[in-house]
Amino acid sequence: MALTRIQSLGITDGTIVNADINASAAIAGTKLSGAGKVLQVITATDSTSRSTTSSSFVTASNALSVSITPSSASNKIFVIANCNIGMSSSAHTGYITIFRGATDIGSGSVGMSGFKNIGDDGIPVSVSVLDSPSTTSATTYQIYVKNISGVTTYLNQGSKSSITAFEIAA
């Protein structure tokens, strides 16, 4: 008679290793329960050079944004953006932040990170935040930049930038 079922009581902990599991096997997400589980990941990239001379946080239409729909209002969204920033003059200061919709989720007037004394070649700048949007509606996260020196600030200067949103189970 063919063996069609293995009793779990007969398996010693640690005797089944990854090599014993078929590569096409899948574990249902419902079996991976608990806080901290990554439920979904949405990412976007942008390589179009964008610029501003604004001293207020601004963004270009559809520039470096990602939309995610949380499956539960209690879940968190972790957002990380890796941007290439440049400025038309190297003796000036600018700031970068992440907005959720129309709300700056950074630290007010200085955003999430600053940059100073960079030229037009661009430097990598990363920002991240763990957000609690408290909704199950589609939520958009977008990069905004500004400068306080009246010069041009460039996003995607010399390289593409990316933004990624992770839904984390609460």
N, C-alpha and C positions, 0 to 999 in steps of 0.2 A: 504494500500500500504506500502511495506517495505521501510525503510529509507536506501538509498544506498550512500548518500552523505551528509556531514555536511558542511554547509557554515561557513567558518572561521570568518566571520563577527559576527556570533552569539556566539562566544566563548570569554569569558572574559579572559584577560591575567591572568595567575597564577591559573586557575581553573583545569587544567590537571596536575596531579602529576605523578611521576614515577610509583606509584602503579597502575595507570590507564592504563599503557602501557604494552602490552603483552610482556613477557620475550623473545619471539622469534623475536620481531620486530627489524628491522635493519634500521639505518639511512645511507643513501648513503653518501660516502665520499665526493662527489661533493657538498653536502649540508653543509658540514663543511669546508667552505672556509676560507682563510685568512692566513696571515703570522703566523708562530709559530705552525701550525698544525703538529702533528707527522704523517708522511706518512707511515713509515715502521720501524720495529725494528728487528735487526738481532743480535743474541747472540751466543757465543761459550764458552765452558769450556774446561779446560785442567787439568788433574790430574797427568800427567806423570812428575816425578821429572826431572828437566833439570838443567844443571850447566855450568858455564863458569869461566875461570880465565882471560878473556880478559880485557884489559884496554880500549878497544873501544867498542861501542855499538854493541852487537851481539844478535842473536836469534837462537834457534834450528829450524830446518825445520818443518814447520807447527805448531809451538808452539804458542798457544794463539793468534790466528788471526781470523779475521772476514772479509768477503767480502760483500760489499753492492753496489747496482747499483742505483745511484740517478735517479729520474724520470725527473729532470730538472737541468741544469748546474748552475742555480742560487740558488738552495737549499743548505742548510748547513747540515753537518753531525756532530752530537754530539757523541763523543766516550768516554766511561768510562770503565776503567779496574780496577778490584779488584784482587790483586795478593798477594800470600803468599811468602815472600822473606826470605831467610836465608843466612848465611855466615859461612865459616869454622872456622873463628876466630872472636871473639867479638870486637876486637879493630881496626876495619877497616871500610872503607867507600865505598859505591856503589851508583849507580844511575839507574833510570828507566825512560823510555820514550816510546812514541808511534810513530811508523813510518807509513806514508802513502806510500805504495810501497817502494821505496828506499830513501824517504825523511823523515828526522827526523822533526817532527812537534813540538818538544819540544824546550827547550831553549839552543840549542847548546851543549856544552860539559857537562853540568850538567843535561841535559834532562828535565824531568818534576817534578821529586822528588828525593830526596836523602835519604839514610838510613845509619846509623852509629851505631857502637857498638852493633850490634845484633849478636846472636849466631846462631847455626845450627837448633834451634827449629823453627825459622821462625816467622815473624811478618806480619800483614796485611798492605799492602801499596796500596793506591788508586790513580789513575791519571785520568784526564779527559781533554778534549779539544773540542772546537767548531771549526770545520774545514770548509773551503770553497774549496772543491776539483775542482770546476768549470768544471765538466764533467758529462756525462751521461753513462760513461763506468764503468764496474765493478771496484771497488776500494777496495784494501785490507789494513786493519789497523792491525798492529801487535806490540806486546810488545817486547822491546829490553832492555837488562840490561848490566851493566858493573861494574867493580870495579876498584879502583885506588890504591889498596894495594897489588896486587899480590896473593890474596887468592881466594878461590872458592866462587862464588855467586850462590845460588840456587833459581830457580823459581819453584813454586808449592811445597814448602817445608812444609810438614806436612798437606797440605790441597790443594784442587783444587783452581784454579784461573779462572776468567771469564773476558770476554770483550764483550761489547754491543755497537752497532752502531745504532743511531736513525737518520732517515732522517727527517729534519725539513723544512717545506715549507718556502720559502723566501717571 
